[in-house]
Amino acid sequence: MKEKKSTHVFVLEEHHEAYFVWRYALRKGLIRKQGNNLLHIDEHSDMGSPTLNVSLHSLNGDLNKVRDFTYKELNIASFIVPAVYDKIIRDVYWIKQRHDKVRQRGNVLYVRSAENEGKQLITGKLSVLENFEKEKKELQESIVPFQFYKRHVDGISKVSDVLLDIDLDYFSCIQDPLRNELRIEITYDEYLKYKQTLYHRIKFFDFGRTEVIQRKGKYYYCLNNYQHVYISPLKVSKEEIISRIETLCQMLQHRQIKPQIITICRSRFSGYTPKDQWEFIETKLLERLGGTYNLQAVTHISDLK
């Protein structure tokens, strides 16, 4: 009996680290150089288009540069589009618990960069771009077309050249952890400025509630100081978590998905995976994936050199 090909597993703390792992895997010959299909199992699309200070064109596969770029330029919602722009990823399949709307055919999208500099990434529907023939002609050499599918777990397609990317928050999620309280120490002058300015600039950032406070002779911006904390409707029981893991792994098996690598994102520091559940989810997921694939030793992001 032929032994199953071994699959490398990489554990991430936060999701932008996937970009570094994909670049690392490419360098080590673990994945195709171009044209991979991303199977993104996540409660969030993470399809933000970043504006960068460092050009993607300047990385040249240098892993030290890529690591620095990952932590300084990307965030947890903007790491996929750069990989599409790099042509590492061809098509994106986003699997969520409950989409508002699913489409089997997917959307035909594109990504390009302003002035072809590799800094300001722009995405949109290819059909809209094609309505402007002159603009299309000028941009056709720089655009990267791709397909974006929104599916539920039973809509996973049989595709090859897969990068399997799983966020633990798919199994149980805190809906909006960024609304948790955060204090940032400021000067007394800034404290007064905020108190005296109706239209202070920080009030227009998407932080939620903002105010300034004084505690023991120190001054702080206080973000999201709410009197009542609401329970996330997306957080589920351990029994439901196990059921969701089983359903996913059965579908991966049924569709004969053979990933080149697997990335597993904890999302614990950002708070999207419940802090009292992430270890349980990770343990159960790895156990079940081990029954589906011949897993290599699990490598944490901090151990990649």
HUFEN-V282716 format. One record per residue. RES is the residue in three letters. PHI is phi in whole degrees, -180 to 180 (* if undefined). OMEGA is omega in whole degrees, -180 to 180 (none if undefined). D_CENTER is the distance of its C-alpha to the mean C-alpha in Angstrom with 1 decimal. Layout:
res: [RES	RES]
phi: [PHI	PHI]
omega: [OMEGA	OMEGA]
d_center: [D_CENTER	D_CENTER]
This chain:
res: [MET	LYS	GLU	LYS	LYS	SER	THR	HIS	VAL	PHE	VAL	LEU	GLU	GLU	HIS	HIS	GLU	ALA	TYR	PHE	VAL	TRP	ARG	TYR	ALA	LEU	ARG	LYS	GLY	LEU	ILE	ARG	LYS	GLN	GLY	ASN	ASN	LEU	LEU	HIS	ILE	ASP	GLU	HIS	SER	ASP	MET	GLY	SER	PRO	THR	LEU	ASN	VAL	SER	LEU	HIS	SER	LEU	ASN	GLY	ASP	LEU	ASN	LYS	VAL	ARG	ASP	PHE	THR	TYR	LYS	GLU	LEU	ASN	ILE	ALA	SER	PHE	ILE	VAL	PRO	ALA	VAL	TYR	ASP	LYS	ILE	ILE	ARG	ASP	VAL	TYR	TRP	ILE	LYS	GLN	ARG	HIS	ASP	LYS	VAL	ARG	GLN	ARG	GLY	ASN	VAL	LEU	TYR	VAL	ARG	SER	ALA	GLU	ASN	GLU	GLY	LYS	GLN	LEU	ILE	THR	GLY	LYS	LEU	SER	VAL	LEU	GLU	ASN	PHE	GLU	LYS	GLU	LYS	LYS	GLU	LEU	GLN	GLU	SER	ILE	VAL	PRO	PHE	GLN	PHE	TYR	LYS	ARG	HIS	VAL	ASP	GLY	ILE	SER	LYS	VAL	SER	ASP	VAL	LEU	LEU	ASP	ILE	ASP	LEU	ASP	TYR	PHE	SER	CYS	ILE	GLN	ASP	PRO	LEU	ARG	ASN	GLU	LEU	ARG	ILE	GLU	ILE	THR	TYR	ASP	GLU	TYR	LEU	LYS	TYR	LYS	GLN	THR	LEU	TYR	HIS	ARG	ILE	LYS	PHE	PHE	ASP	PHE	GLY	ARG	THR	GLU	VAL	ILE	GLN	ARG	LYS	GLY	LYS	TYR	TYR	TYR	CYS	LEU	ASN	ASN	TYR	GLN	HIS	VAL	TYR	ILE	SER	PRO	LEU	LYS	VAL	SER	LYS	GLU	GLU	ILE	ILE	SER	ARG	ILE	GLU	THR	LEU	CYS	GLN	MET	LEU	GLN	HIS	ARG	GLN	ILE	LYS	PRO	GLN	ILE	ILE	THR	ILE	CYS	ARG	SER	ARG	PHE	SER	GLY	TYR	THR	PRO	LYS	ASP	GLN	TRP	GLU	PHE	ILE	GLU	THR	LYS	LEU	LEU	GLU	ARG	LEU	GLY	GLY	THR	TYR	ASN	LEU	GLN	ALA	VAL	THR	HIS	ILE	SER	ASP	LEU	LYS]
phi: [*	-72	-73	-64	-63	-75	-121	-75	-120	-123	-101	-107	-83	-132	-76	-63	-66	-60	-60	-63	-62	-62	-66	-63	-63	-63	-63	-88	76	-86	-134	-62	-68	-146	75	-81	-101	-92	-101	-103	-96	-164	-76	-131	-74	58	-104	-66	-103	-80	-106	-111	-88	-111	-71	-60	-67	-88	-75	54	74	-73	-66	-66	-66	-64	-61	-60	-61	-58	-83	-97	-109	-103	-131	-71	-119	-136	-100	-80	-57	-59	-71	-70	-59	-72	70	-65	-107	-96	-128	-120	-113	-98	-106	-127	-60	-142	-81	-64	-152	-114	-136	-66	-79	79	-101	-90	-116	-143	-133	-147	-121	-60	57	57	-92	75	-115	-92	-89	-128	-123	-179	-79	-63	-63	-69	-63	-70	-73	-114	-59	-64	-64	-60	-62	-71	-102	-59	-78	-104	-80	-118	-78	-157	-108	-123	-110	-110	-135	-94	-60	-76	-101	-61	-93	-80	-128	-108	53	-92	-103	-89	-125	-121	-98	-61	-71	-64	-90	-165	-139	-92	-61	-146	-67	-69	-86	-71	-65	-141	-113	-126	-69	-133	-82	-63	-61	-69	-58	-65	-59	-64	-63	-98	-117	-66	-115	-61	-60	-65	-68	-101	-83	-84	-96	90	-77	-127	-160	-118	-137	-120	-139	53	80	-117	-124	-141	-75	-119	-101	63	-89	-101	-74	-127	-101	-93	-75	-70	-72	-93	-83	-124	-76	-62	-63	-69	-59	-61	-62	-68	-62	-63	-61	-62	-67	-63	-69	-60	-68	-63	-86	56	-76	-120	-67	-72	-142	-125	-111	-123	-103	-76	52	-93	-72	-70	93	-72	-93	-54	-65	-93	-129	-61	-66	-61	-62	-61	-61	-67	-65	-64	-60	-73	-63	-65	-84	-102	-125	-87	-79	-74	-55	-74	-111	-81	-53	-70	-94	-83	-114]
omega: [-178	180	179	177	-179	-177	178	178	179	180	180	171	178	-160	178	178	176	-180	178	-179	179	178	177	-179	177	-179	-178	178	-179	-180	176	180	-179	169	177	176	180	172	-169	-178	-167	175	-178	-176	-178	-175	177	179	-173	166	-169	171	179	-178	173	-179	-175	-173	174	177	178	-173	175	177	-179	179	179	179	-178	-175	-178	-172	-175	171	-171	179	-173	-175	-177	-177	176	179	174	179	177	-178	172	179	178	-179	-177	175	-179	179	-178	179	-178	172	172	-177	177	178	180	-176	-180	177	176	-175	174	169	175	175	179	180	180	-177	-178	-179	179	-179	-176	177	178	178	-179	-179	178	179	-178	177	-179	-172	-178	-179	180	-179	-179	-174	-168	179	-175	-178	175	180	175	177	-178	-177	173	-174	165	-173	-180	178	177	-179	173	-180	180	178	-171	163	-179	-173	-173	173	-179	-179	173	-175	175	-166	167	-168	-176	-178	179	175	177	-176	177	177	179	-177	-179	178	176	179	180	176	179	-179	179	-178	-173	-175	179	-174	178	-171	-177	179	-176	173	-176	179	-168	-179	176	174	174	-178	176	179	175	176	178	-174	-173	156	175	-179	173	175	-178	-179	-178	178	-177	-179	-180	178	-178	176	-175	-177	177	179	179	177	180	178	-180	177	-180	180	180	-176	175	-179	176	179	-177	-180	177	177	-179	-175	174	174	175	171	179	-178	-179	-178	-177	179	176	176	-178	171	-178	-175	179	-177	-170	-180	178	-179	-178	-179	-178	180	180	177	-176	176	178	175	-179	-177	173	-172	170	175	-178	-177	177	-178	-177	-179	179	-178	none]
d_center: [37.7	34.9	32.4	28.8	26.7	24.7	20.9	19.1	16.6	14.4	13.3	10.7	11.2	8.0	4.6	5.8	8.6	7.6	9.1	12.1	12.5	12.6	15.1	16.9	17.2	18.5	21.0	22.2	22.7	20.5	18.8	20.3	20.5	19.4	18.8	16.4	14.9	11.3	11.6	8.3	9.6	7.9	9.6	7.3	6.8	4.2	7.4	8.9	11.7	12.5	16.0	16.7	19.8	19.6	19.9	17.8	21.3	22.5	20.3	22.5	20.8	22.0	19.7	21.0	20.0	16.6	16.0	17.5	15.5	12.1	13.3	15.4	13.8	10.0	8.1	5.0	4.9	6.6	6.0	6.6	9.8	11.4	11.3	13.0	15.3	16.2	17.0	15.3	13.6	16.1	14.9	11.8	12.6	10.5	12.3	12.6	15.6	17.3	16.6	19.2	20.1	19.5	20.8	21.9	22.4	19.1	18.9	20.0	18.1	18.3	16.8	19.3	19.9	22.7	25.9	24.1	23.3	19.7	18.8	18.4	16.1	17.2	16.2	18.5	20.6	22.7	25.6	25.8	26.0	28.6	30.8	31.5	33.4	34.2	30.7	29.5	32.1	31.1	27.4	27.6	27.5	24.3	22.1	19.7	19.8	17.3	17.0	14.4	15.3	14.7	16.3	17.3	17.7	21.3	20.2	18.5	20.4	22.2	20.5	21.0	19.2	16.2	13.1	12.3	8.8	9.3	8.0	11.4	11.0	11.7	15.1	15.9	14.2	15.4	15.2	15.2	15.4	15.4	18.8	20.1	23.0	22.6	25.7	26.0	29.5	31.3	34.8	37.7	38.0	34.5	35.2	38.3	36.6	34.0	36.9	39.0	36.6	35.8	33.2	31.5	28.4	26.1	26.9	25.2	21.7	19.3	20.0	21.9	25.3	26.7	30.1	31.9	33.8	36.3	36.5	39.2	39.8	36.2	34.2	30.6	28.2	27.2	24.1	23.8	27.1	27.6	30.7	29.1	25.8	24.8	23.5	20.2	21.1	17.9	19.1	21.2	23.8	23.8	25.7	23.1	20.3	22.6	23.3	19.7	19.2	22.4	21.8	18.5	20.4	23.4	21.7	20.1	23.7	25.4	23.4	24.1	20.5	21.0	17.8	18.4	16.0	13.8	10.8	10.7	8.6	11.1	9.5	13.2	13.8	11.7	13.7	11.5	13.1	16.8	18.4	21.3	19.4	16.6	19.2	20.9	17.9	17.0	20.7	21.3	18.4	19.5	23.0	22.4	20.4	23.3	25.6	23.9	23.2	25.1	22.5	23.0	23.0	19.7	18.6	16.8	14.9	17.9	20.3	19.1	21.7]
